[in-house]
Amino acid sequence: MSISVDFPDKLYYKIGEVAQLADLKTSVLRFWETEFEFLSPVKSPTGQRLYTKQDVELILEIKRLLYSEKFTLEGVRKRYSPRGRPLASIFPGGAASDHLGLLREIRNELQALRCQL
């Protein structure tokens, strides 16, 4: 069961827009950021959370797993890597823990640079 949502054609979405698209409260999105390290939107220089289309799709998948499939928070964490994809698809050899912190730092730096353009 997948959730189909029409996204406006934008590079980034603010937290209020994402909450409306996903039919969630902004406080739920902020809570999920603390629970799921793979959900980390870039922040603008003013501190505004900026979500990509991929982030929104991930939020919809988290919502489906939690609300429809009845996963626990821990179950969602185990299912997904810090990049928002299953661990096996990124590091088939199981070496994910060696690289996750570095990959997360690189992603955040690239997103911050993209916001400055």
Helices and strands as residue ranges (DSSP letters): E 13-14, H 15-22, H 26-35, E 42-43, E 49-51, H 53-63, I 64-68, H 73-79, H 87-90, H 96-116
